[in-house]
Amino acid sequence: MDLDLHDRVYVTTGSTSGLGRAVATALVAEGARVVVSSRTAADVASVAQELGDGAVGVTADITDPATPRRLADAAEEAFGRLDGAFVSHGGPPASSALGLDVEGLADGLDVATVGPIRLLHHLAGRVGSGASLVVLTSTSSVEPIAGIAASNVARPGVWAYAKSLADEVGPDGIRVNALLPGRFATDRLAELVETRAREEGRSVDEQWAAQAESIPLRRIGDPAELAAVAVFLLSPMSGYVTGTAVRVDGGAVRGL
């Protein structure tokens, strides 16, 4: 299937590792151009070089209010247009609800809620008809996950804003959707698995096996599988899909 992405231009954040990197790589493979960004300059330079002429890199922190404008400007300066964005970001530290650092919660919300919303807000005003904005949240947007209480607080707010934004910019031909990933083989999940293994007195291997066993497909996802869904949502081929949260979780969420 031709996704009609050739020479379309997308901003990508958190795109030097994990799911964000997988999406940036898939976009370039489909002929799109991307702005690669994260907080670490060396990682940005390395990934942008790896992706070749289809990418430029910008070192940027999602919590910086200047970041949305810098990323949009970079896309337009490098490639002459902006067709959308894939907004990925970090998450708050893992903790139980009772173990939550309430005083430090604002920092986690800045990364996982305020930063992504700020990006969506700015970029919605920079793109035109036919554009697509996709934000990565989590299945904790619809079903709390044990051990990550701060994330359970942060993620639903991003999805709620994306849904509200989709209503408002839909008449302008701009689409906004969220992706709710389950468990994928990323460094972030590895950290959570190691933490849970210590808490439960299991080996790390046993904890990985337990994670897979709780998923109907009985395996952890490959980042490329989420990237395929993200690229479809960013493409014109999903032109009648907006205001939707797509779960890519191997069936892990049991709710209707």
HELIX and SHEET records of a PDB file:
HELIX    1   1 GLY A   18  ALA A   29  1                                  12    
HELIX    2   2 ALA A   41  LEU A   51  1                                  11    
HELIX    3   3 GLY A   52  GLY A   54  5                                   3    
HELIX    4   4 THR A   67  PHE A   79  1                                  13    
HELIX    5   5 VAL A  102  GLY A  104  5                                   3    
HELIX    6   6 LEU A  105  LEU A  109  1                                   5    
HELIX    7   7 ASP A  110  VAL A  114  3                                   5    
HELIX    8   8 GLY A  115  ALA A  124  1                                  10    
HELIX    9   9 THR A  139  SER A  141  5                                   3    
HELIX   10  10 ALA A  149  VAL A  169  1                                  21    
HELIX   11  11 GLY A  170  ASP A  172  5                                   3    
HELIX   12  12 ASP A  187  GLU A  200  1                                  14    
HELIX   13  13 VAL A  204  GLU A  213  1                                  10    
HELIX   14  14 PRO A  223  LEU A  234  1                                  12    
HELIX   15  15 PRO A  236  SER A  238  5                                   3    
SHEET    1   A 7 ALA A  55  THR A  59  0                                        
SHEET    2   A 7 ARG A  33  SER A  38  1                                        
SHEET    3   A 7 VAL A   9  THR A  12  1                                        
SHEET    4   A 7 GLY A  84  VAL A  87  1                                        
SHEET    5   A 7 SER A 132  LEU A 136  1                                        
SHEET    6   A 7 ARG A 175  PRO A 181  1                                        
SHEET    7   A 7 ALA A 245  VAL A 248  1                                        
END                                                                             
